[in-house]
Amino acid sequence: MNTADLFKKGEPLPAEWFTGKAFLTPLVSKDKNNNFSAGSVTFEPEARTNWHTHPKGQVLLVIDGEGLYQEKGKLLRLLRKET
């Protein structure tokens, strides 16, 4: 099965959060049983997030393509789908 079949492109995310076009498909919402949410985010080429924080952490699963990731004060890292 193609990853595109599992994770749809989703709805456009606000321009104030991103440079370029990014889309979100919600997968899990916060509720009485869990204190987190999870979503599938799709970035078009050259898109990126604006700098922001995740005080409780963030999990990134790269299922296709590649991109750059950086934590404040640390070196830039390449993220890519493992083959």
KAJO-V739797 format. One record per residue. RES is the residue in one letter. SS is DSSP state (H for helix, E for strand, L for the rest). NEAR is the number of other ideal C-beta (glycine too) atoms within 10 Angstrom. Layout:
RES,SS,NEAR ; RES,SS,NEAR
//
This chain:
M,L,5 ; N,L,7 ; T,H,11 ; A,H,11 ; D,H,7 ; L,H,10 ; F,L,17 ; K,L,11 ; K,L,15 ; G,L,16 ; E,E,9 ; P,E,11 ; L,L,18 ; P,L,8 ; A,L,11 ; E,L,6 ; W,L,11 ; F,E,18 ; T,E,11 ; G,L,12 ; K,L,15 ; A,E,20 ; F,E,18 ; L,E,16 ; T,E,14 ; P,E,11 ; L,E,11 ; V,E,10 ; S,L,10 ; K,L,10 ; D,E,9 ; K,L,5 ; N,L,5 ; N,E,10 ; N,L,8 ; F,L,12 ; S,L,11 ; A,E,12 ; G,E,14 ; S,E,17 ; V,E,16 ; T,E,19 ; F,E,16 ; E,L,11 ; P,L,7 ; E,L,8 ; A,L,16 ; R,E,12 ; T,E,15 ; N,L,9 ; W,L,7 ; H,L,7 ; T,L,8 ; H,L,8 ; P,L,5 ; K,L,7 ; G,L,6 ; Q,L,11 ; V,L,7 ; L,L,8 ; L,L,9 ; V,L,13 ; I,L,12 ; D,L,11 ; G,L,12 ; E,E,9 ; G,E,14 ; L,E,9 ; Y,E,13 ; Q,L,10 ; E,L,11 ; K,L,6 ; G,L,5 ; K,L,8 ; L,L,6 ; L,L,8 ; R,E,10 ; L,E,9 ; L,E,12 ; R,E,10 ; K,L,11 ; E,L,5 ; T,L,3
//
